[in-house]
């Protein structure tokens, strides 16, 4: 992971990602009662900002200060705390109600450390939602990283959680339609494959 490289990427364009939350974050979490949330590897904070707009108190954690500064401008006074830190190991001062990991694509050892750290942030009854580019996406889908080392399956994530008491609500491969209007899309609508894991801390 190279924070300087990501700083340069975020500095090179107005927005690297969309202003809207990830579609799975929005659909999975829309009905949760607001509380305290952490968005790990938040980038420009689109998911943290969406949560804050719905009454959550959110921490957006990323190692790119450039991305966080952009997110803070977009947040326009919403209750988001912007934290420049290593998202694989950072911990909040108090347990939280929700942790979001959206497209946190790192090698397996870093992913395992991050996933386990995320789960231990949660209070009993708290939710961890992870969405990531699936290992099958390079051969069966479109876009996303092509390096198998940073891709994963839902089964990989569940294995990362071994020994931590959680209740699994969803753990599967999901389809995401990528249209030509998407900044990361192509000439026609295509299907990308993601893995989605939603668990509750027991």
Order of alpha helices (4+ residues) and beta strands (2+ residues): alpha-alpha-beta-alpha-beta-alpha-beta-beta-alpha-beta-alpha-alpha-beta-beta
